[in-house]
Amino acid sequence: MLVGVAAVVLALDQLTKELALRYLPSVQPWNPIPALRPVVTLSVVTNTGAAFGLFPGGSALFMIVAVAIIAAILIFQRHVPANQGLVRAALALQLGGATGNLIDRLRHGHVIDWIDFHFWPVFNVADSAVVIGVVILAYYLLFKADDEWIQAKQLEPENN
């Protein structure tokens, strides 16, 4: 499941960024539905910083951070019990999102953001996947983890 969900997130992220670069006006925000313009517009924004444009100019550092996060997810997911689908889905979303933004940094030197809700920093599909994954994981850790994790670990056969 991890690779499948991450691959779908990555494909959607890269496809939508390519479409944004190709078809969105470079300067002018755009929305085909005039009534939605006060709420959301589409425009290409480059981000050399972290999430939400924090710490601009740190693309090289954030490439290293992304590689470390991807490695940590790949290592950690092997220790997640098989019946913990919620945790696995959260990790898969984070893996796909981190990989999508890493590819941007490698290809362009910055991340391509293109969705602007005006009350939130401009973002992309990868950012959405990471945030949703973090929210799911936080929910799980706050409300589900203790009993389910312990029960799942007790049911697994020991590897001797």
Residue pairs with C-beta under 8 A, 6 or more apart in sequence:
1 85
1 88
1 89
1 92
2 77
2 88
2 91
2 92
2 95
3 92
4 92
5 89
5 92
5 93
5 96
6 92
6 93
6 95
6 96
6 99
7 96
8 96
9 92
9 93
9 95
9 96
9 97
9 100
9 125
9 126
9 129
10 96
10 99
10 100
10 103
10 126
12 125
13 96
13 97
13 100
13 101
13 124
13 125
13 126
13 129
14 100
14 103
16 114
16 124
16 125
17 100
17 104
17 112
17 114
17 124
17 125
20 42
20 44
20 112
20 114
21 44
21 112
24 30
24 42
24 43
24 44
24 114
25 43
26 44
27 43
28 43
29 37
29 41
29 42
29 43
29 116
30 41
30 42
30 43
31 37
31 40
31 41
31 42
38 118
39 117
39 118
40 115
40 116
40 117
40 118
41 116
41 118
42 114
42 115
42 116
43 114
43 116
43 122
44 112
44 113
44 114
45 112
45 113
45 114
45 116
45 122
46 108
46 110
46 111
46 112
46 113
47 53
47 56
47 110
47 111
47 112
47 113
47 122
48 56
48 57
48 58
48 59
48 109
48 110
48 111
49 55
49 56
49 57
49 58
49 59
49 62
50 58
50 62
51 127
51 130
52 121
52 123
53 121
53 122
59 105
59 109
59 110
62 105
63 102
63 105
63 106
66 98
66 99
66 101
66 102
66 105
67 102
69 94
69 98
70 95
70 98
70 99
70 102
73 91
73 94
73 95
73 98
74 95
76 91
77 88
77 91
80 87
80 88
80 91
81 149
81 152
81 153
81 155
81 156
82 152
83 152
84 148
84 149
84 152
86 136
86 140
86 144
87 137
87 140
89 133
89 136
90 132
90 133
90 134
90 136
90 137
90 140
91 133
91 137
92 133
93 129
93 130
93 132
93 133
93 136
94 129
94 130
94 133
94 134
94 137
96 126
96 129
97 125
97 126
97 127
97 128
97 129
97 130
97 133
98 126
98 130
99 126
100 124
100 125
100 126
100 129
101 111
101 124
101 126
101 127
101 130
104 110
104 111
104 112
104 126
105 111
111 124
111 126
112 124
113 121
113 122
113 123
113 124
113 127
114 122
114 124
115 122
115 123
115 124
116 122
